[in-house]
Amino acid sequence: MASALEQFVNNVQTLSAQ
């Protein structure tokens, strides 16, 4: 399973891109 921190960082980057 991917680390929760990695998932969180990816989510933040996706939101910031908008």
Backbone atoms as SQL, in Angstrom:
CREATE TABLE atoms (id INTEGER PRIMARY KEY, chain TEXT, resi INTEGER, resn TEXT, atom TEXT, x REAL, y REAL, z REAL);
INSERT INTO atoms VALUES
  (1, 'A', 1, 'MET', 'N', 0.844, -1.201, 0.000),
  (2, 'A', 1, 'MET', 'CA', 0.000, 0.000, 0.000),
  (3, 'A', 1, 'MET', 'C', 0.873, 1.242, 0.000),
  (4, 'A', 2, 'ALA', 'N', 0.468, 2.215, -0.776),
  (5, 'A', 2, 'ALA', 'CA', 1.217, 3.485, -0.805),
  (6, 'A', 2, 'ALA', 'C', 1.106, 4.169, 0.550),
  (7, 'A', 3, 'SER', 'N', 2.163, 4.872, 0.928),
  (8, 'A', 3, 'SER', 'CA', 2.152, 5.524, 2.242),
  (9, 'A', 3, 'SER', 'C', 1.078, 6.602, 2.300),
  (10, 'A', 4, 'ALA', 'N', 0.478, 6.759, 3.470),
  (11, 'A', 4, 'ALA', 'CA', -0.573, 7.774, 3.630),
  (12, 'A', 4, 'ALA', 'C', 0.006, 9.158, 3.376),
  (13, 'A', 5, 'LEU', 'N', 1.271, 9.363, 3.777),
  (14, 'A', 5, 'LEU', 'CA', 1.892, 10.678, 3.562),
  (15, 'A', 5, 'LEU', 'C', 2.049, 10.974, 2.079),
  (16, 'A', 6, 'GLU', 'N', 2.441, 9.947, 1.316),
  (17, 'A', 6, 'GLU', 'CA', 2.588, 10.139, -0.125),
  (18, 'A', 6, 'GLU', 'C', 1.251, 10.488, -0.760),
  (19, 'A', 7, 'GLN', 'N', 0.191, 9.803, -0.341),
  (20, 'A', 7, 'GLN', 'CA', -1.147, 10.087, -0.865),
  (21, 'A', 7, 'GLN', 'C', -1.569, 11.509, -0.515),
  (22, 'A', 8, 'PHE', 'N', -1.280, 11.901, 0.742),
  (23, 'A', 8, 'PHE', 'CA', -1.650, 13.247, 1.191),
  (24, 'A', 8, 'PHE', 'C', -0.932, 14.313, 0.374),
  (25, 'A', 9, 'VAL', 'N', 0.376, 14.127, 0.185),
  (26, 'A', 9, 'VAL', 'CA', 1.155, 15.099, -0.591),
  (27, 'A', 9, 'VAL', 'C', 0.625, 15.188, -2.016),
  (28, 'A', 10, 'ASN', 'N', 0.294, 14.045, -2.593),
  (29, 'A', 10, 'ASN', 'CA', -0.243, 14.048, -3.954),
  (30, 'A', 10, 'ASN', 'C', -1.571, 14.799, -4.016),
  (31, 'A', 11, 'ASN', 'N', -2.404, 14.618, -3.004),
  (32, 'A', 11, 'ASN', 'CA', -3.694, 15.314, -2.970),
  (33, 'A', 11, 'ASN', 'C', -3.492, 16.818, -2.868),
  (34, 'A', 12, 'VAL', 'N', -2.570, 17.248, -2.025),
  (35, 'A', 12, 'VAL', 'CA', -2.301, 18.680, -1.856),
  (36, 'A', 12, 'VAL', 'C', -1.787, 19.281, -3.158),
  (37, 'A', 13, 'GLN', 'N', -0.882, 18.576, -3.831),
  (38, 'A', 13, 'GLN', 'CA', -0.349, 19.078, -5.091),
  (39, 'A', 13, 'GLN', 'C', -1.458, 19.202, -6.134),
  (40, 'A', 14, 'THR', 'N', -2.365, 18.235, -6.159),
  (41, 'A', 14, 'THR', 'CA', -3.478, 18.278, -7.119),
  (42, 'A', 14, 'THR', 'C', -4.392, 19.465, -6.832),
  (43, 'A', 15, 'LEU', 'N', -4.686, 19.691, -5.553),
  (44, 'A', 15, 'LEU', 'CA', -5.551, 20.818, -5.193),
  (45, 'A', 15, 'LEU', 'C', -4.865, 22.146, -5.489),
  (46, 'A', 16, 'SER', 'N', -3.572, 22.217, -5.220),
  (47, 'A', 16, 'SER', 'CA', -2.833, 23.460, -5.432),
  (48, 'A', 16, 'SER', 'C', -2.741, 23.801, -6.916),
  (49, 'A', 17, 'ALA', 'N', -2.810, 22.795, -7.767),
  (50, 'A', 17, 'ALA', 'CA', -2.676, 23.018, -9.209),
  (51, 'A', 17, 'ALA', 'C', -3.901, 23.714, -9.782),
  (52, 'A', 18, 'GLN', 'N', -5.005, 23.686, -9.074),
  (53, 'A', 18, 'GLN', 'CA', -6.234, 24.276, -9.589),
  (54, 'A', 18, 'GLN', 'C', -6.235, 25.793, -9.400);
